[in-house]
Amino acid sequence: MAKVDYFERKLDDKRRLTIPAELRNEFASGAVLTRGFGTYLHLYPQTVWEKLVEPRLEGDLLDERVADLNVRFRMGKVETELDGKQGRITLEQHLLDYANIGRDTAAVRVGTYWRLGDPTVLAGM
């Protein structure tokens, strides 16, 4: 099976994003959505968040860089699961507003997580 590194979708009227069938196993344990470093979102498989991101956010208590990362990633963080039927996740309106995402959405793999945003914004990076 070919590895999927990019996909585009239209959100439905309930702000749901359909994850491609080839990727649903990757999100079987759930998904974590956060603000990104730019005008986009980060989409993590729950296991990646727990094993790779969370330990990095627990750095030195007095390290301001770690504190800033905690604010960025925890402010508006949403943990969700794929719906059982069609492999969809619901995107919270405040995250869509942050990333200026309308109905058209693109996702590109960045190592072990995904950047999620407006296709024109992601294409211009």
Beta strands, then each sheet from edge to edge (+ up, - down):
strand 1: 6-10
strand 2: 16-18
strand 3: 31-35
strand 4: 41-45
strand 5: 78-80
strand 6: 88-90
strand 7: 104-110
strand 8: 113-117
sheet 1: 1+ 7- 8+ 4- 3+ 5-
sheet 2: 2+ 6-
end
